[in-house]
Amino acid sequence: MIKELFQSVKSHFLKYASSLKVERHLFLRLEGSMM
């Protein structure tokens, strides 16, 4: 359930950040720290 929510947020964020490399890089770093 939480994983599905995270995937939904992740896909939405990737669409939003497709042109914002800084935000995307920051998000990937945040995701890496969570795992």
Backbone as numpy.savetxt, mean C-alpha at the origin, in Angstrom:
# Nx Ny Nz CAx CAy CAz Cx Cy Cz
-10.12 -12.09 6.96 -10.96 -10.89 6.96 -10.08 -9.63 6.96
-9.13 -9.57 7.90 -8.22 -8.44 7.94 -7.35 -8.42 6.69
-6.93 -9.60 6.25 -6.08 -9.68 5.06 -6.83 -9.16 3.83
-8.11 -9.49 3.71 -8.91 -9.00 2.58 -9.01 -7.48 2.62
-9.22 -6.94 3.81 -9.31 -5.49 3.97 -8.00 -4.83 3.57
-6.89 -5.43 4.01 -5.57 -4.89 3.69 -5.33 -4.92 2.19
-5.72 -6.01 1.52 -5.56 -6.11 0.07 -6.38 -5.04 -0.64
-7.59 -4.78 -0.13 -8.45 -3.77 -0.73 -7.81 -2.39 -0.60
-7.32 -2.09 0.60 -6.66 -0.80 0.83 -5.41 -0.69 -0.02
-4.66 -1.78 -0.09 -3.41 -1.80 -0.85 -3.68 -1.54 -2.34
-4.65 -2.22 -2.92 -4.94 -2.05 -4.33 -5.42 -0.62 -4.60
-6.27 -0.09 -3.71 -6.76 1.27 -3.86 -5.60 2.26 -3.78
-4.70 2.03 -2.82 -3.57 2.94 -2.63 -2.62 2.88 -3.81
-2.40 1.69 -4.36 -1.50 1.56 -5.51 -2.06 2.31 -6.72
-3.39 2.28 -6.89 -4.01 3.05 -7.98 -3.76 4.54 -7.77
-3.94 4.98 -6.53 -3.77 6.39 -6.20 -2.30 6.81 -6.34
-1.39 5.93 -5.94 0.03 6.27 -5.90 0.78 5.90 -7.17
0.06 5.49 -8.20 0.72 5.07 -9.44 1.60 6.18 -10.00
1.24 7.44 -9.73 2.03 8.57 -10.21 2.77 9.27 -9.08
2.67 8.70 -7.88 3.32 9.32 -6.72 4.35 8.36 -6.15
5.52 8.33 -6.76 6.53 7.34 -6.39 6.95 7.48 -4.93
6.98 8.68 -4.43 7.40 8.89 -3.04 6.42 8.21 -2.09
5.12 8.45 -2.30 4.11 7.83 -1.44 4.17 6.32 -1.56
4.33 5.82 -2.78 4.36 4.37 -2.98 5.57 3.77 -2.28
6.71 4.43 -2.40 7.93 3.93 -1.74 7.74 3.92 -0.23
7.13 4.98 0.30 6.88 5.06 1.73 5.93 3.95 2.17
4.90 3.69 1.37 3.94 2.64 1.69 4.60 1.27 1.68
5.45 1.02 0.69 6.14 -0.26 0.62 7.06 -0.45 1.83
7.70 0.63 2.26 8.53 0.57 3.46 7.68 0.27 4.68
6.51 0.90 4.76 5.61 0.68 5.89 5.12 -0.76 5.90
4.74 -1.27 4.72 4.28 -2.66 4.61 5.39 -3.62 5.02
6.61 -3.33 4.59 7.74 -4.19 4.94 7.98 -4.23 6.44
7.77 -3.10 7.10 7.99 -3.06 8.55 6.89 -3.80 9.30
5.71 -3.93 8.67 4.58 -4.61 9.32 4.74 -6.13 9.26
5.43 -6.62 8.24 5.55 -8.07 8.06 6.65 -8.67 8.93
